[in-house]
Amino acid sequence: MTTIASGTDTLTRDALAVLQPGFTGTSAPSWLLRRLGEGLTSVGLFGRNIASPDQLAALTAQLRAERGDVLVAIDEEGGDVTRLEVRTGSSFPGNHALGAVDDVALTEAVARELGRRLAACGVNLNWAPSADINSNPENPVIGVRSFGADTSLVARHTAAYVSGLQSAGVAACTKHFPGHGDTAVDSHHALPRIDADLTVLHSRELAPFRAAIAAGTRAVMSAHILVPALDPAHPATLSRRVLTGLLREELGFDGLIVTDGMEMQAISATYGIERGSVLAIAAGADAICVGGGLADEATVLRLRDALVRAVRTGELAEERLADAAARVRALASWTASAGTAAPAGSPAPASAADGPEIGLVAARRALTVTRGPLHTPVTEAPYVAALTPVANIAVGDETPWGVGAELRRRLPGTETGSFTGEGAAAEALAAAGTRRVVVVVRDVHRHGWMAEALDALVTARPDTVVVEMGVPQAPPRGALHIATHGAARVCGLAAAEALTAL
């Protein structure tokens, strides 16, 4: 393949401007700084790039020394999906916990504080919130990332989150358009399909996006999903009917359209990232997210060259590429003028004090506690048995979760173990010995082996305590059942407080 020489011509600069690449390491590599000088306008950060707030601030300063208006993007949903606190777990509960509380002032306050922390580190574009309605309980990738299964609830909290985040000068990127909630397939692995008709799509999936647009969301992220009622031939990310016809023209969105990660199998395994990127820009996308898995200069050059070649061969209109690049630069200009802190005098929410502890306040309020007849507080060091499913890629398996660490702080001598699959109950009972068992589960309704193990543990030990840290779809079990509505660190902290006090 012929490589197109880099330079400062308009076409090359526009092709670079629409890319949102990642990189490896905790400082910017020389190739990335060089490409910023040539027209690259955005950079995506992941957990691998972050060691501490001070390090992150130094990294973003390094990027801005090369390009002052650079868009620094991150996938920081709070809750289960965190990059700022990937090694410890998030200080903020995720969407499902906020939806369980159903206090829009609290949601706005949480998003505002999260935005302040991002802005303080130099991050100005957040690939959040998730506006997906968790209408399919078997969904393997959304779950607690959703505010819930009720359309109006998801819509009002999506709008509140957008307002809170952007009040801190951080652009919101509402996702995954036109809605990823009614799927049973993870688009990281394959192409999901939603067979809902137009009436359902407009009344359910699209309502939160309308709310986000009304709230002024600066960006929207597309989903790699096939929705035949909208376009029977192309996934949403590559569909002109979805991105231009529906999102731009019908819903009136005038901000930045960002693709989900183009290396995800739903696109890369069917179209390839080069052709997929060309088709996405042609369909109406403005920014190509890539770098979660492919994070090197070669990928940036491949995509830049594919876009330039597509314009030269007539496959992609030069005006469309120029429009996309202009939208990226417009958002970069907005973030540069929005500043790095919330405006002075930002109002406190009516229900909770705004500030650094807002995440714990929200996590405590989100707990749902069901007491059985044998319920007693945990007063002696227990055995914490985590029934551990395979983590989805969006969450990752490097972020700690559970209640073991927090219980150990309160009750020294607490022991923990992780179990999975057939035989998990017997192994957990053998490891627990005579200690009281605290079982921690995540989406027990989606895992048959987990439900069987939990039933066996509760039958063998009627005083077993159960902590559900996923979607609490299954009936409560145990002497005491606590649903945290998410597995963020603060959710575990709130649960541990409750276990030792109830």
C-alpha positions in Angstrom: 0.0 0.0 0.0 1.3 3.4 -0.9 1.8 5.7 2.0 0.6 9.3 1.6 3.3 11.7 2.6 2.5 13.9 5.6 2.5 17.6 5.3 0.5 20.7 6.0 -1.9 20.6 3.1 -5.5 21.1 4.0 -6.7 17.6 3.1 -4.0 15.9 5.2 -4.7 18.2 8.2 -8.5 17.6 7.9 -7.9 13.8 7.8 -5.7 14.0 11.0 -8.2 16.4 12.7 -11.1 13.8 12.6 -9.0 11.1 14.4 -9.2 10.5 18.2 -6.3 8.1 18.7 -4.8 6.6 21.9 -1.2 5.8 22.8 0.7 3.8 25.4 2.6 5.2 28.3 2.1 7.9 30.9 3.8 10.6 28.8 3.1 11.7 25.3 5.3 9.9 22.7 7.2 12.0 20.2 5.1 10.8 17.3 1.9 12.0 18.9 3.3 15.5 19.6 4.6 15.6 16.0 1.1 14.7 14.6 -0.5 17.4 16.9 1.7 19.9 15.1 0.5 18.6 11.7 -3.2 18.8 12.4 -4.2 16.1 14.9 -6.8 17.8 17.2 -7.9 15.0 19.6 -6.2 12.5 21.9 -8.0 9.6 23.7 -6.8 8.6 27.2 -7.3 5.2 28.8 -6.4 3.6 32.1 -2.9 2.7 30.9 -2.1 6.4 30.5 -3.0 7.4 34.1 -1.0 6.8 37.3 -2.1 9.8 39.4 -3.9 13.1 39.1 -0.6 15.0 39.1 0.9 12.8 36.4 -2.3 13.2 34.3 -2.2 16.9 34.7 1.5 16.9 33.5 0.6 14.7 30.6 -2.2 17.0 29.4 0.0 20.0 29.9 2.6 18.3 27.6 -0.1 17.9 25.0 -1.2 21.5 25.2 2.3 22.8 24.9 2.1 21.4 21.4 -1.5 22.3 20.7 -3.2 24.7 23.0 -6.8 23.7 22.1 -6.3 19.9 21.9 -9.3 17.8 22.8 -8.3 15.4 25.5 -10.9 12.7 25.7 -11.5 10.0 28.3 -14.0 7.2 29.0 -14.9 8.2 32.5 -18.4 7.1 33.3 -17.8 6.8 37.0 -19.1 3.6 38.6 -17.9 0.4 37.0 -16.2 2.2 34.1 -13.4 4.4 35.4 -10.1 5.4 33.9 -9.2 8.1 36.5 -9.3 5.5 39.3 -8.7 2.3 37.3 -6.4 0.8 40.0 -8.6 1.6 43.0 -12.2 1.8 41.8 -14.3 5.0 41.4 -15.1 7.6 43.9 -18.5 8.0 42.1 -21.3 5.6 41.8 -22.4 4.9 38.2 -25.6 5.6 36.3 -27.6 2.7 37.7 -27.1 3.8 41.3 -28.0 7.4 40.4 -31.1 6.1 38.7 -32.0 4.1 41.8 -31.9 7.2 43.9 -33.8 9.2 41.2 -32.9 12.6 42.3 -31.9 14.7 39.3 -30.2 17.3 41.5 -28.0 14.6 42.9 -27.1 13.3 39.5 -26.2 16.8 38.3 -24.1 17.3 41.4 -22.2 14.0 40.9 -21.5 14.8 37.2 -20.4 18.3 38.1 -17.9 17.1 40.7 -16.6 14.4 38.3 -16.3 17.1 35.6 -14.3 19.3 38.0 -11.9 16.5 38.7 -11.4 15.9 35.0 -11.0 19.6 34.2 -8.4 19.9 37.0 -6.4 17.2 35.3 -6.7 18.9 31.9 -9.3 16.5 30.4 -12.0 18.4 28.4 -14.1 15.7 26.6 -15.8 12.8 28.4 -17.2 9.9 26.4 -20.2 9.9 28.8 -23.0 9.6 29.8 -24.5 6.4 28.6 -28.1 7.2 27.6 -28.9 3.6 26.9 -32.1 2.2 28.4 -31.4 -1.2 30.0 -34.6 -2.8 28.5 -33.0 -6.2 28.0 -32.0 -7.7 31.3 -29.6 -10.1 29.5 -27.6 -7.2 28.1 -23.9 -8.1 28.7 -22.3 -4.7 28.1 -24.7 -2.0 29.4 -26.3 -3.2 32.7 -25.3 -0.8 35.5 -23.9 1.6 33.0 -27.6 2.6 32.3 -29.7 4.8 34.6 -32.3 2.1 34.4 -35.1 0.4 32.3 -37.6 3.3 32.5 -37.5 5.7 29.5 -38.5 8.8 31.4 -36.1 8.1 34.2 -33.2 7.6 31.8 -34.1 10.7 29.9 -34.2 13.1 32.8 -31.0 11.8 34.4 -29.2 11.9 31.1 -30.1 15.5 30.8 -29.0 16.2 34.4 -25.7 14.5 33.8 -25.0 16.4 30.7 -25.7 19.7 32.4 -23.6 18.9 35.4 -20.6 17.7 33.4 -20.6 20.7 31.0 -21.0 23.2 33.9 -17.4 22.2 34.8 -16.2 23.0 31.3 -16.0 19.4 30.1 -17.9 18.4 27.0 -20.3 15.5 27.4 -20.5 12.8 24.7 -23.8 11.1 25.1 -23.8 7.5 24.0 -24.5 5.0 22.4 -26.8 6.4 19.6 -29.4 5.3 18.7 -29.4 3.1 21.9 -27.5 0.0 22.9 -29.8 -1.2 25.7 -32.0 -3.8 23.9 -29.1 -6.0 22.9 -27.9 -9.4 24.0 -24.5 -9.1 22.2 -21.4 -7.0 23.2 -20.3 -5.0 20.2 -16.7 -5.4 21.3 -17.1 -9.0 20.1 -19.7 -9.0 17.4 -22.4 -6.9 15.7 -25.6 -6.6 17.8 -29.0 -6.3 16.3 -32.1 -4.5 17.6 -35.4 -5.5 15.9 -37.7 -3.0 17.6 -40.0 -1.1 15.2 -39.9 2.6 14.6 -42.7 3.4 17.1 -40.8 1.7 19.9 -37.5 3.2 18.9 -38.9 6.7 18.9 -40.8 6.3 22.1 -38.1 4.4 24.0 -34.5 4.4 22.7 -34.4 7.9 21.2 -36.1 9.7 24.2 -32.9 10.1 26.3 -31.0 11.4 23.3 -33.6 14.0 22.6 -33.3 15.0 26.3 -29.5 15.2 26.0 -29.7 17.3 22.8 -32.2 19.7 24.6 -29.7 19.9 27.5 -27.0 21.0 25.1 -24.7 17.9 24.9 -21.7 18.9 22.8 -21.1 15.4 21.4 -23.0 12.2 20.7 -21.3 8.8 20.2 -22.6 6.3 17.7 -23.2 2.6 18.5 -22.0 -0.3 16.4 -25.4 -1.9 16.2 -27.7 -2.9 13.4 -31.2 -1.5 13.6 -33.1 -2.8 10.6 -36.1 -0.4 11.2 -33.7 2.5 10.6 -31.2 0.9 8.2 -31.3 -2.8 7.3 -27.9 -2.8 5.6 -25.5 -0.7 7.8 -24.7 -0.5 11.5 -25.5 2.9 13.0 -21.9 4.1 12.9 -21.8 3.6 9.2 -25.3 4.6 8.3 -26.1 7.9 6.7 -29.8 7.3 7.5 -29.0 7.1 11.2 -26.3 9.7 11.6 -27.3 12.3 9.1 -31.0 11.6 8.4 -32.1 10.8 12.0 -29.5 12.4 14.4 -28.7 15.6 12.4 -31.8 16.3 10.4 -34.7 14.8 12.4 -33.4 15.3 15.9 -31.6 18.5 15.1 -28.2 17.7 16.7 -25.6 20.2 15.5 -22.6 19.1 17.7 -19.8 16.5 17.2 -20.7 13.0 16.2 -18.0 10.6 17.5 -17.8 6.9 16.6 -17.4 4.2 19.2 -14.0 2.5 19.1 -13.4 1.4 15.5 -11.2 -1.5 16.5 -14.2 -3.2 18.1 -15.1 -6.4 16.4 -18.6 -5.2 15.2 -16.7 -2.9 12.7 -13.1 -4.2 12.4 -14.1 -7.8 11.8 -16.7 -7.0 9.2 -15.4 -3.8 7.4 -11.9 -3.3 8.7 -11.0 -0.1 10.5 -9.7 1.8 7.4 -12.9 1.2 5.3 -15.0 1.5 8.4 -13.6 4.9 9.1 -14.2 6.2 5.6 -17.8 4.9 5.6 -18.4 6.5 9.1 -17.2 10.0 8.0 -19.2 9.6 4.7 -22.3 8.7 6.8 -22.0 11.8 9.0 -19.6 11.0 11.8 -17.1 13.7 12.6 -14.5 12.0 14.8 -13.1 8.5 14.6 -12.4 7.0 18.0 -9.5 4.5 17.9 -6.9 3.6 20.3 -8.4 1.3 23.0 -6.6 -1.6 21.4 -4.7 -0.1 18.5 -2.5 2.6 20.0 0.4 3.4 17.7 1.5 5.8 15.0 1.1 3.2 12.3 -2.7 3.1 13.0 -3.0 6.9 12.8 -1.2 7.0 9.5 -3.3 4.1 8.1 -6.5 5.9 8.9 -5.2 9.3 7.8 -4.1 7.8 4.5 -7.3 5.9 4.0 -9.3 9.1 4.4 -7.1 11.1 2.0 -7.2 8.3 -0.5 -11.0 8.1 -0.3 -11.3 11.8 -1.1 -8.9 11.6 -4.0 -10.8 8.6 -5.5 -14.1 10.2 -5.0 -15.4 7.8 -2.5 -15.6 10.5 0.2 -16.6 14.0 -0.6 -13.9 16.5 0.4 -16.6 18.8 1.7 -17.8 16.1 4.1 -14.3 15.6 5.5 -13.8 19.4 5.8 -17.2 19.7 7.6 -16.2 16.9 10.0 -12.8 18.5 10.7 -14.5 21.9 11.3 -16.8 20.4 13.9 -13.9 18.9 15.7 -12.1 22.2 15.8 -15.3 24.0 16.9 -15.6 21.7 19.9 -11.9 22.2 20.7 -12.6 26.0 20.6 -15.5 25.6 22.9 -13.6 23.6 25.5 -10.7 26.1 25.3 -13.0 29.0 26.1 -15.1 27.1 28.7 -12.1 27.0 31.0 -10.9 24.3 33.4 -13.3 24.9 36.3 -16.9 25.3 37.1 -18.2 28.9 37.0 -18.0 30.7 40.3 -21.3 30.4 42.2 -22.4 27.1 40.7 -25.5 26.2 42.6 -25.5 23.3 45.1 -28.1 20.6 44.6 -31.2 20.8 46.7 -30.7 17.3 48.1 -27.0 17.0 49.0 -24.0 19.2 49.5 -22.0 19.6 46.4 -18.3 18.7 46.8 -15.7 15.9 47.0 -17.9 13.6 49.2 -20.9 13.7 46.8 -20.0 10.3 45.4 -20.2 8.6 48.8 -23.4 10.5 49.6 -24.9 9.2 46.4 -23.7 5.6 47.0 -25.2 5.5 50.4 -28.5 6.7 49.1 -28.5 4.2 46.3 -28.4 1.1 48.6 -31.5 -1.1 48.7 -31.6 -3.3 51.8 -33.8 -6.3 52.3 -33.8 -7.9 55.8 -34.6 -11.5 56.2 -35.9 -13.1 59.4 -32.4 -14.2 60.4 -30.8 -10.8 59.8 -28.1 -9.5 62.1 -25.3 -7.1 61.5 -21.8 -8.4 60.7 -19.9 -7.8 63.9 -17.0 -10.4 63.6 -14.6 -10.8 60.8 -16.5 -12.8 58.1 -15.4 -14.7 55.0 -16.2 -12.7 51.8 -16.8 -15.0 48.9 -16.9 -13.1 45.5 -18.7 -15.1 42.8 -16.8 -13.5 39.9 -18.1 -13.3 36.3 -15.9 -12.5 33.3 -15.7 -8.7 33.1 -16.8 -7.0 29.9 -14.2 -5.1 28.0 -15.8 -1.7 28.7 -15.3 -2.3 32.4 -12.1 -4.2 32.2 -10.8 -6.7 34.7 -8.0 -4.6 36.3 -10.3 -2.5 38.5 -10.9 -4.0 42.0 -14.5 -4.4 43.2 -16.4 -5.9 46.1 -16.7 -5.3 49.8 -13.8 -7.4 51.1 -11.2 -4.5 51.4 -13.7 -2.2 53.1 -14.9 -4.9 55.6 -11.2 -5.7 56.4 -10.7 -2.1 57.5 -13.7 -2.3 59.8 -13.2 -5.9 60.9 -9.5 -6.9 60.9 -9.1 -10.6 60.1 -11.7 -10.6 57.4 -10.7 -13.1 54.7 -11.7 -13.1 51.0 -11.8 -15.4 48.1 -12.9 -15.4 44.4 -14.9 -18.3 42.9 -16.4 -19.1 39.6 -18.2 -21.8 37.7 -19.3 -25.2 38.8 -18.2 -26.1 42.4 -18.0 -22.5 43.5 -20.3 -23.0 46.4 -18.5 -26.0 47.8 -15.1 -24.2 47.4 -16.4 -21.1 49.1 -17.9 -23.1 52.1 -14.7 -25.0 52.5 -12.6 -21.8 52.5 -15.0 -20.0 54.9 -14.9 -22.7 57.6 -17.0 -21.6 60.6 -16.9 -17.9 59.6 -20.0 -16.1 58.6 -20.3 -15.8 54.8 -20.7 -12.6 52.9 -21.4 -13.5 49.3 -20.7 -10.8 46.7 -22.3 -11.2 43.2 -22.6 -9.2 40.1 -25.7 -9.6 37.8 -26.7 -13.0 39.3 -29.7 -13.1 37.0 -27.4 -13.5 33.9 -25.2 -16.3 35.2 -26.8 -19.7 35.9 -23.7 -21.0 37.7 -23.8 -18.0 40.0 -27.5 -18.4 40.9 -26.9 -22.1 41.7 -23.9 -21.3 43.9 -25.8 -18.6 45.7 -28.8 -20.8 46.4 -26.5 -23.5 47.7 -24.6 -21.1 50.0 -27.8 -19.6 51.4 -29.3 -23.1 52.0 -26.1 -24.3 53.7 -25.7 -21.1 55.8 -29.0 -19.4 56.4 -27.3 -16.4 58.0 -25.4 -15.7 54.8 -25.3 -12.1 53.7 -25.7 -11.3 50.0 -24.3 -8.1 48.3 -25.5 -7.7 44.7 -23.2 -5.2 42.9 -24.8 -5.5 39.5 -28.4 -5.0 38.3 -30.6 -6.4 41.1 -32.9 -8.3 38.8 -33.1 -11.6 40.8 -35.2 -11.9 44.0 -33.3 -11.0 47.2 -31.7 -14.0 49.0 -30.0 -14.4 52.4 -30.5 -13.2 55.9 -29.6 -9.8 54.6 -29.5 -8.6 51.0 -27.9 -5.4 49.9 -28.2 -4.1 46.3 -25.6 -1.4 45.6 -26.6 -0.9 41.9 -22.9 -0.9 40.8 -19.5 -2.0 41.7 -17.7 1.3 42.2 -15.3 1.6 45.2 -17.8 3.9 47.0 -20.6 1.4 46.4 -18.5 -1.2 48.3 -17.7 1.3 51.0 -21.4 2.1 51.5 -22.3 -1.6 51.6 -19.6 -2.3 54.2 -20.9 0.5 56.3 -24.4 -0.9 56.1 -23.4 -4.5 56.8 -21.6 -3.6 60.0 -24.3 -1.2 61.2 -27.7 -2.9 60.4 
